[in-house]
Amino acid sequence: MTALRTRVLSGIQPSGTKHLGNYFGAIKQHIELAASFPGEAYYFIADFHALTTLRDADELRAATLELARTYLALGLDPDKALLFRQSDVPEVTELAWLLATVTGMGLLERAHGYKDKLQRGVKPTVGLFTYPVLMAADILIYDATLVPVGKDQIQHVEMTQDMATHFNETYGMGKELLLRPEFRLSEASYVTGTDGQKMSTSYGNTLPLFESGKRLKKLVGGIVTDSTPLGEALDPERCNVYALLKLFLDAPALERVREHYRTARRDGEPFGYGHAKLLLAECIERQFAPARARREHLLQHPEEVEAVLRRSAERARIAARATLERCKTACGLR
């Protein structure tokens, strides 16, 4: 068996308010890849996976729709990429069971994600333990050829490769029933939080994507800086505000800001951290203004979001059914 098309696939957890770290760390790359990839792009909202930690039904529904709105508002073209709920393709759970029957306990026990969650105090449920099996099914059921991941997620793809190999060796009789995917390291930007650590919801140091006005200025104003007084030279490389400005400004503009830092002057006037923070707030307002407007439209028209999710799921199920039928026949279930 060979895939008829090249497919890139990624899953996104529907949790928390999305922030600059989410955008520059993953969302931006997903949208750009969908626009430039020569094959098909499949992006699913991992609501099945979310059940391992999120137990509030209303919160899960709201988070799922908000994540879909976010991607669409930021420019994901539903004509070039599928965006769907994981749970709208139930075939994935059937394939997960088939994979579970050929997956060794030792492989799952070595999963970094499982160990990390246990260390953070998450209850060790069966769902959490078998999380990599469902993740493998997410990838394999669509014959995905490329999976963009960060360094900490490479193991997930490697485990998926192992499961595909075990299944093919058990039932394939020389045939490639499941396509072995490859990972692609995402060139994700490191995004500094308001406290200088990596921006993360768990740290409470985020700048929400769609914040604006006084609330945005207040959040940006809370970015930690040192106590250098106004009028004295500043070191841009040690400044959390400058680290964020680098995400928004092109090289000439960034060099001008560096000069402001070094001379503590701008247009003949004193320049300090407060001025840098105002500049950052302006950059955020300007870059995400069109997305905020699109998001407001989608908030008023939820049926448009739902239509994208359902249409994408219907197309995704065509590929999923073909893979599942192939595998069930090989197992003797057909």
ZAMIMAR-465336 format. One record per residue (C-alpha): residue number from 1; residue in one letter; y, z, x. Coordinates in nm, 3 decimals. Each point is the difference from the previous one (the first is absolute). Layout:
<atoms>
ATOM	NUM	a	Y	Z	X
...
</atoms>
This chain:
<atoms>
ATOM	1	m	0.000	0.000	0.000
ATOM	2	t	0.349	-0.083	0.122
ATOM	3	a	0.331	0.073	-0.166
ATOM	4	l	0.157	-0.307	-0.156
ATOM	5	r	0.347	0.134	0.071
ATOM	6	t	0.164	0.230	0.249
ATOM	7	r	0.113	0.320	-0.167
ATOM	8	v	0.214	0.287	0.119
ATOM	9	l	-0.051	0.328	-0.184
ATOM	10	s	0.160	0.342	-0.002
ATOM	11	g	-0.007	0.302	-0.228
ATOM	12	i	0.296	0.228	-0.067
ATOM	13	q	-0.019	0.358	-0.123
ATOM	14	p	0.210	0.074	-0.314
ATOM	15	s	0.143	0.329	0.118
ATOM	16	g	0.349	0.138	0.045
ATOM	17	t	0.341	-0.164	-0.008
ATOM	18	k	0.005	-0.289	0.245
ATOM	19	h	0.243	0.037	0.288
ATOM	20	l	0.131	-0.187	0.303
ATOM	21	g	-0.313	0.096	0.195
ATOM	22	n	-0.221	-0.167	-0.261
ATOM	23	y	0.216	-0.310	-0.002
ATOM	24	f	0.034	-0.063	0.372
ATOM	25	g	-0.347	0.136	0.070
ATOM	26	a	-0.198	-0.212	-0.246
ATOM	27	i	0.170	-0.150	-0.307
ATOM	28	k	0.227	-0.235	0.196
ATOM	29	q	-0.296	-0.134	0.199
ATOM	30	h	-0.209	-0.047	-0.316
ATOM	31	i	0.271	-0.203	-0.170
ATOM	32	e	0.072	-0.214	0.307
ATOM	33	l	-0.371	-0.060	0.060
ATOM	34	a	-0.053	-0.110	-0.359
ATOM	35	a	0.280	-0.254	0.039
ATOM	36	s	-0.130	-0.142	0.330
ATOM	37	f	-0.378	0.041	-0.013
ATOM	38	p	-0.180	-0.338	-0.020
ATOM	39	g	-0.260	0.136	-0.244
ATOM	40	e	0.009	0.252	-0.282
ATOM	41	a	0.144	0.351	-0.001
ATOM	42	y	-0.162	0.275	-0.207
ATOM	43	y	0.183	0.333	-0.036
ATOM	44	f	-0.154	0.267	-0.220
ATOM	45	i	0.141	0.333	-0.114
ATOM	46	a	-0.272	0.249	0.093
ATOM	47	d	-0.010	0.213	-0.314
ATOM	48	f	-0.375	0.070	0.034
ATOM	49	h	0.060	0.134	0.350
ATOM	50	a	0.294	0.207	-0.123
ATOM	51	l	-0.235	0.203	-0.221
ATOM	52	t	-0.129	0.182	0.309
ATOM	53	t	0.332	0.187	0.021
ATOM	54	l	0.205	-0.075	-0.314
ATOM	55	r	-0.129	0.158	-0.321
ATOM	56	d	0.295	-0.045	-0.238
ATOM	57	a	-0.063	-0.301	-0.226
ATOM	58	d	0.364	-0.056	-0.097
ATOM	59	e	0.111	0.029	0.361
ATOM	60	l	-0.260	-0.252	0.114
ATOM	61	r	0.098	-0.251	-0.269
ATOM	62	a	0.369	0.039	0.082
ATOM	63	a	-0.057	-0.023	0.377
ATOM	64	t	-0.211	-0.314	-0.042
ATOM	65	l	0.266	-0.180	-0.203
ATOM	66	e	0.278	0.116	0.232
ATOM	67	l	-0.185	-0.137	0.301
ATOM	68	a	-0.044	-0.336	-0.172
ATOM	69	r	0.372	-0.001	-0.093
ATOM	70	t	0.088	0.082	0.360
ATOM	71	y	-0.193	-0.293	0.146
ATOM	72	l	0.135	-0.244	-0.257
ATOM	73	a	0.357	0.128	0.037
ATOM	74	l	-0.018	-0.032	0.378
ATOM	75	g	-0.099	-0.364	-0.025
ATOM	76	l	-0.377	-0.038	-0.028
ATOM	77	d	-0.059	-0.338	-0.163
ATOM	78	p	-0.286	0.032	-0.255
ATOM	79	d	-0.056	-0.375	0.032
ATOM	80	k	-0.085	0.042	0.368
ATOM	81	a	-0.179	0.336	-0.010
ATOM	82	l	-0.217	0.187	-0.246
ATOM	83	l	0.120	0.350	-0.087
ATOM	84	f	-0.244	0.195	-0.215
ATOM	85	r	-0.144	0.341	-0.082
ATOM	86	q	-0.322	0.081	0.181
ATOM	87	s	-0.144	0.137	-0.324
ATOM	88	d	0.060	-0.330	-0.181
ATOM	89	v	-0.282	-0.152	0.208
ATOM	90	p	-0.297	0.225	-0.092
ATOM	91	e	-0.239	-0.218	0.197
ATOM	92	v	0.119	0.177	0.314
ATOM	93	t	-0.174	0.322	-0.105
ATOM	94	e	-0.330	-0.182	-0.049
ATOM	95	l	0.019	-0.149	0.348
ATOM	96	a	0.088	0.344	0.137
ATOM	97	w	-0.332	0.131	-0.136
ATOM	98	l	-0.194	-0.287	0.153
ATOM	99	l	0.166	0.071	0.335
ATOM	100	a	-0.070	0.372	-0.033
ATOM	101	t	-0.373	-0.068	-0.017
ATOM	102	v	0.000	-0.153	0.350
ATOM	103	t	0.267	0.218	0.165
ATOM	104	g	-0.113	0.285	0.224
ATOM	105	m	0.139	0.352	-0.042
ATOM	106	g	0.087	0.008	0.369
ATOM	107	l	0.244	-0.286	-0.036
ATOM	108	l	0.193	0.180	-0.274
ATOM	109	e	-0.006	0.332	0.184
ATOM	110	r	0.185	-0.163	0.288
ATOM	111	a	0.290	-0.114	-0.220
ATOM	112	h	0.331	0.121	0.144
ATOM	113	g	0.168	0.003	-0.340
ATOM	114	y	-0.260	0.236	-0.147
ATOM	115	k	0.030	0.241	0.293
ATOM	116	d	0.380	-0.006	-0.014
ATOM	117	k	0.009	0.080	-0.371
ATOM	118	l	-0.241	0.290	0.044
ATOM	119	q	0.223	0.142	0.273
ATOM	120	r	0.296	-0.025	-0.237
ATOM	121	g	-0.187	0.204	-0.260
ATOM	122	v	-0.100	-0.278	-0.240
ATOM	123	k	-0.312	0.090	-0.201
ATOM	124	p	-0.305	-0.188	0.142
ATOM	125	t	-0.113	-0.191	-0.310
ATOM	126	v	-0.266	-0.271	-0.007
ATOM	127	g	0.276	-0.251	-0.079
ATOM	128	l	0.190	0.099	0.312
ATOM	129	f	-0.315	-0.025	0.212
ATOM	130	t	-0.094	-0.344	-0.135
ATOM	131	y	0.359	-0.126	0.009
ATOM	132	p	-0.083	-0.247	0.284
ATOM	133	v	-0.274	-0.159	-0.214
ATOM	134	l	0.241	-0.078	-0.282
ATOM	135	m	0.252	-0.121	0.255
ATOM	136	a	-0.262	-0.233	0.148
ATOM	137	a	-0.078	-0.132	-0.348
ATOM	138	d	0.371	-0.065	-0.055
ATOM	139	i	0.002	-0.226	0.304
ATOM	140	l	-0.340	-0.167	-0.026
ATOM	141	i	0.003	-0.085	-0.369
ATOM	142	y	0.287	-0.248	0.047
ATOM	143	d	-0.143	-0.163	0.315
ATOM	144	a	0.311	0.121	0.181
ATOM	145	t	0.028	-0.148	0.347
ATOM	146	l	0.296	0.201	0.130
ATOM	147	v	0.099	0.361	-0.061
ATOM	148	p	0.339	0.112	0.139
ATOM	149	v	-0.018	0.365	0.111
ATOM	150	g	0.167	0.255	0.222
ATOM	151	k	-0.181	0.140	0.303
ATOM	152	d	-0.118	0.303	-0.195
ATOM	153	q	-0.174	-0.225	-0.254
ATOM	154	i	-0.200	-0.222	0.235
ATOM	155	q	-0.306	0.218	-0.050
ATOM	156	h	-0.003	-0.083	-0.373
ATOM	157	v	-0.036	-0.371	0.074
ATOM	158	e	-0.262	0.066	0.266
ATOM	159	m	-0.200	0.205	-0.251
ATOM	160	t	0.034	-0.286	-0.248
ATOM	161	q	-0.136	-0.239	0.262
ATOM	162	d	-0.298	0.232	0.055
ATOM	163	m	-0.074	0.023	-0.372
ATOM	164	a	0.018	-0.377	-0.041
ATOM	165	t	-0.241	-0.042	0.292
ATOM	166	h	-0.244	0.260	-0.142
ATOM	167	f	0.006	-0.165	-0.342
ATOM	168	n	-0.048	-0.350	0.139
ATOM	169	e	-0.288	0.114	0.221
ATOM	170	t	-0.167	0.181	-0.290
ATOM	171	y	0.033	-0.264	-0.271
ATOM	172	g	0.139	-0.317	0.156
ATOM	173	m	-0.321	-0.146	0.144
ATOM	174	g	0.209	-0.183	0.259
ATOM	175	k	0.288	-0.066	-0.238
ATOM	176	e	0.350	0.149	0.020
ATOM	177	l	0.029	0.158	-0.344
ATOM	178	l	0.310	0.197	0.094
ATOM	179	l	0.268	-0.142	0.225
ATOM	180	r	0.080	0.214	0.303
ATOM	181	p	0.380	0.058	-0.001
ATOM	182	e	0.231	0.038	0.299
ATOM	183	f	0.291	0.235	0.034
ATOM	184	r	0.353	-0.093	0.099
ATOM	185	l	0.220	0.266	0.155
ATOM	186	s	0.321	0.029	-0.198
ATOM	187	e	0.319	-0.009	0.203
ATOM	188	a	0.131	0.294	-0.196
ATOM	189	s	0.330	0.154	0.102
ATOM	190	y	0.013	0.369	0.082
ATOM	191	v	0.248	0.143	-0.249
ATOM	192	t	0.178	0.322	0.088
ATOM	193	g	0.042	0.256	-0.275
ATOM	194	t	0.310	0.205	-0.069
ATOM	195	d	-0.135	0.279	0.221
ATOM	196	g	-0.095	-0.220	0.295
ATOM	197	q	-0.373	-0.007	-0.075
ATOM	198	k	-0.180	-0.304	-0.138
ATOM	199	m	0.122	-0.061	-0.355
ATOM	200	s	-0.261	0.132	-0.241
ATOM	201	t	-0.005	0.136	-0.354
ATOM	202	s	-0.212	0.291	0.121
ATOM	203	y	0.277	0.101	0.241
ATOM	204	g	0.273	-0.021	-0.263
ATOM	205	n	0.218	-0.205	0.236
ATOM	206	t	0.024	-0.332	-0.184
ATOM	207	l	0.273	-0.236	-0.113
ATOM	208	p	-0.115	-0.152	-0.333
ATOM	209	l	0.015	-0.379	-0.017
ATOM	210	f	0.205	-0.032	-0.316
ATOM	211	e	0.239	0.292	0.045
ATOM	212	s	0.370	-0.087	-0.004
ATOM	213	g	0.350	0.136	-0.039
ATOM	214	k	0.084	0.364	0.057
ATOM	215	r	-0.363	0.107	0.002
ATOM	216	l	-0.079	-0.244	0.281
ATOM	217	k	0.302	0.111	0.203
ATOM	218	k	-0.106	0.362	-0.041
ATOM	219	l	-0.354	-0.072	0.121
ATOM	220	v	0.125	-0.206	0.296
ATOM	221	g	0.253	0.274	0.074
ATOM	222	g	-0.290	0.240	0.040
ATOM	223	i	-0.150	-0.190	0.296
ATOM	224	v	-0.033	0.240	0.290
ATOM	225	t	0.232	-0.064	0.298
ATOM	226	d	0.110	0.208	0.296
ATOM	227	s	0.326	0.197	0.020
ATOM	228	t	0.204	-0.245	0.211
ATOM	229	p	0.357	0.027	-0.134
ATOM	230	l	0.203	-0.294	-0.126
ATOM	231	g	0.168	-0.182	0.288
ATOM	232	e	-0.275	0.049	0.255
ATOM	233	a	-0.243	-0.274	0.105
ATOM	234	l	-0.332	-0.012	-0.183
ATOM	235	d	-0.344	-0.109	0.121
ATOM	236	p	-0.134	-0.255	-0.252
ATOM	237	e	-0.357	0.021	0.132
ATOM	238	r	-0.019	0.368	-0.092
ATOM	239	c	0.156	-0.041	-0.345
ATOM	240	n	-0.207	-0.005	-0.319
ATOM	241	v	0.273	-0.194	-0.182
ATOM	242	y	0.001	-0.274	0.265
ATOM	243	a	-0.381	-0.021	-0.018
ATOM	244	l	0.034	-0.093	-0.367
ATOM	245	l	0.293	-0.236	0.056
ATOM	246	k	-0.225	-0.205	0.230
ATOM	247	l	-0.208	-0.091	-0.305
ATOM	248	f	0.297	-0.161	-0.174
ATOM	249	l	0.232	-0.153	0.261
ATOM	250	d	-0.043	-0.318	0.203
ATOM	251	a	0.040	0.008	0.378
ATOM	252	p	0.380	-0.072	0.018
ATOM	253	a	0.082	0.254	-0.269
ATOM	254	l	-0.225	0.258	0.161
ATOM	255	e	0.169	-0.050	0.338
ATOM	256	r	0.339	0.061	-0.162
ATOM	257	v	-0.130	0.325	-0.146
ATOM	258	r	-0.137	0.101	0.341
ATOM	259	e	0.348	-0.052	0.141
ATOM	260	h	0.146	0.222	-0.271
ATOM	261	y	-0.246	0.271	0.099
ATOM	262	r	0.073	-0.031	0.372
ATOM	263	t	0.379	0.000	-0.037
ATOM	264	a	0.021	0.224	-0.307
ATOM	265	r	0.253	-0.252	-0.134
ATOM	266	r	0.002	-0.275	-0.260
ATOM	267	d	0.301	-0.225	-0.057
ATOM	268	g	0.213	0.248	0.188
ATOM	269	e	-0.109	0.292	-0.216
ATOM	270	p	-0.239	0.287	0.083
ATOM	271	f	-0.367	-0.068	-0.071
ATOM	272	g	-0.258	0.272	-0.060
ATOM	273	y	-0.327	0.069	-0.175
ATOM	274	g	0.170	0.012	-0.340
ATOM	275	h	0.123	-0.357	0.046
ATOM	276	a	-0.347	-0.113	0.108
ATOM	277	k	-0.149	0.157	-0.311
ATOM	278	l	0.249	-0.178	-0.224
ATOM	279	l	-0.092	-0.328	0.170
ATOM	280	l	-0.370	0.066	-0.059
ATOM	281	a	0.059	0.078	-0.369
ATOM	282	e	0.190	-0.329	-0.031
ATOM	283	c	-0.286	-0.191	0.165
ATOM	284	i	-0.255	0.151	-0.238
ATOM	285	e	0.220	-0.069	-0.304
ATOM	286	r	0.056	-0.361	0.105
ATOM	287	q	-0.357	-0.088	0.095
ATOM	288	f	-0.166	0.142	-0.309
ATOM	289	a	0.267	-0.080	-0.261
ATOM	290	p	-0.180	-0.315	-0.127
ATOM	291	a	-0.331	0.190	-0.017
ATOM	292	r	0.163	0.286	-0.193
ATOM	293	a	0.132	-0.249	-0.253
ATOM	294	r	-0.343	-0.164	-0.039
ATOM	295	r	-0.163	0.342	-0.036
ATOM	296	e	0.245	0.095	-0.275
ATOM	297	h	-0.090	-0.321	-0.182
ATOM	298	l	-0.371	0.077	0.032
ATOM	299	l	0.056	0.355	-0.126
ATOM	300	q	0.150	-0.153	-0.314
ATOM	301	h	-0.282	-0.256	-0.026
ATOM	302	p	-0.329	0.175	0.084
ATOM	303	e	-0.191	-0.279	-0.171
ATOM	304	e	0.090	-0.229	0.291
ATOM	305	v	-0.162	0.236	0.249
ATOM	306	e	-0.306	0.040	-0.220
ATOM	307	a	-0.032	-0.376	-0.035
ATOM	308	v	-0.007	-0.044	0.378
ATOM	309	l	-0.262	0.273	0.042
ATOM	310	r	-0.227	-0.141	-0.270
ATOM	311	r	0.036	-0.363	0.105
ATOM	312	s	-0.074	0.090	0.361
ATOM	313	a	-0.302	0.211	-0.099
ATOM	314	e	-0.145	-0.287	-0.202
ATOM	315	r	0.023	-0.228	0.305
ATOM	316	a	-0.139	0.268	0.232
ATOM	317	r	-0.298	0.057	-0.230
ATOM	318	i	-0.108	-0.362	0.040
ATOM	319	a	-0.060	0.058	0.371
ATOM	320	a	-0.144	0.348	-0.062
ATOM	321	r	-0.254	-0.120	-0.257
ATOM	322	a	-0.124	-0.275	0.228
ATOM	323	t	-0.059	0.243	0.287
ATOM	324	l	-0.164	0.261	-0.222
ATOM	325	e	-0.236	-0.249	-0.165
ATOM	326	r	-0.103	-0.131	0.341
ATOM	327	c	-0.077	0.352	0.120
ATOM	328	k	-0.179	0.114	-0.317
ATOM	329	t	-0.222	-0.304	0.008
ATOM	330	a	-0.089	0.072	0.363
ATOM	331	c	-0.084	0.362	-0.091
ATOM	332	g	-0.231	-0.103	-0.283
ATOM	333	l	0.237	0.106	-0.278
ATOM	334	r	0.020	-0.355	-0.135
</atoms>
